[in-house]
Amino acid sequence: MFKTLFGLGGPKVDLSQKIKEGAQIIDVRTPDEFRSGHPKGAVNIPLDRLQSQLGKLSKEKPVITCCRSGARSGMAADALKSAGFEVYNGGPWQNVQALLS
């Protein structure tokens, strides 16, 4: 369960390559958390608002979710998969930021 929750299970995907291919980065933390730092180019859609904001995302591009620890981004990834998106849990936002460097 923890592997799935924190994005540690399943096949490994090169998130750097997905970013190069134009993946959308969605930070699902609160606006205050987002303001304290986030991956360059990320869009802030808090987890509790995700369902109502799906129209802002393109199903034509992969989505990478991130948050503080990987828990909320895992829940967001599950919700987006259920809605038909190609989505990857990037885990902590700092990990996603490191992929952009």
WORA-V221048 format. One line per field, one symbol per residue. phi: phi as a letter, one per 20 degrees, with the letter a starting at -180 (. if undefined). burial: b if it has 9 or more other ideal C-beta (glycine too) atoms within 8 Angstrom, else e. A space follows every 10 residues. Layout:
# WORA-V221048
phi->???
burial->???
This chain:
# WORA-V221048
phi->.fffgdmeen fecffgffff engeddeeff gfffffqafg nfdecggfdg gedgfedefe cfddebbedo ffffffffff ffeneeccee mgffffgffe f
burial->eeebbbbeee eeeebeebbe eebbbbbbbe eeebeeebbe ebebbbbeeb eebbeebeee bbbbbbbeeb bbbbbbbebb beeebebbbb bbbebbbebb e
